[in-house]
């Protein structure tokens, strides 16, 4: 176990963030020592991976823990994967092994351990459909725990793994998934038609490449352009409560849920009002995707949140829809 003091925490928004303590854990034997260190210091604890979905404070007066487990082992009907394995590299491994279900989740930044926390999803697939169980260490009581898929209580971009005392160190994924492609998402269908592709002859690798091409067109690489992906979730609201004074239903992107509720495409909401948002020298809306906020590498957490709140207020005033932030906001 490596303990570092006043250590910079790298993050995809490139906020200059320092943690009072930064601890790297490389094996399960370190968990006991970590538990004692946390009890002794009585400070807030933040477990991180690659920090691609976190808005860090300028100074975190606590303990940042980064577990480093890189195992990848195939079993009969599942594969066990360490939390610090790159998500995209893992997806490519599944594709090379002819395992279905992961291809639509290609090129999502971050590590495997972060995947279940937010129940990452893209292009009609959610990671919760692929997870068998999650192995964790409770740093508060010092005990290991294994959560089944059901016990994770997955929902849209959420799970029981968010905001608790658990360190995810291993995840088991199903490998006997049904062998079919999910190509119904609008942008996938549009790409296939535009490129005259034969859906009956596409391979797993080709589907993954299609997803990568689509993502690269609209989402910036966080290694090149500081961002945390989609900053806001799509909102679920009662359709008749949407304010249509300024824009009609036809101007919006709506997915019917039932007789009353719809899911509203937040990117479209922001696209319609973004020209009325005051500009900010450090934070802005990405030109190719209105859900993505980018920085100039000099922004503080305060800069990011102030700009995000301006967008939220304008959307609420215009549509009577309250946007919910998707990344985790870490208090100082």
Secondary structure, 3 states (H helix, E strand, C coil): CEEEEEEECCCCCCCCCEEEEEEEECCCCHHHHHHHHHHHHCCEEEECCCCCCEECCCEEEEEEEEECCCCEEECCCEEEEECCCEHHHHHHHHHHCCCCCCHHHCCCCCEHHHHCCCCCEECCEEHHHCEEEEEEEECCCCEEEEEECHHHCCECCECCCCCCCEEEEEEEEECCCCCCCCCCCHHHHHHHHHCCCCHHHCCHHHHHHHHHHHHHHHCCCCCCCCEEEECECCEEEEHHHCCCCCCCHHHCCEEECCCCEEEECHHHHHHHHHHHCCCCCCEEECCCCCCEEEECCCCCHHHHHHHHHHHHHHHHHHHCCCCCECCEECCC
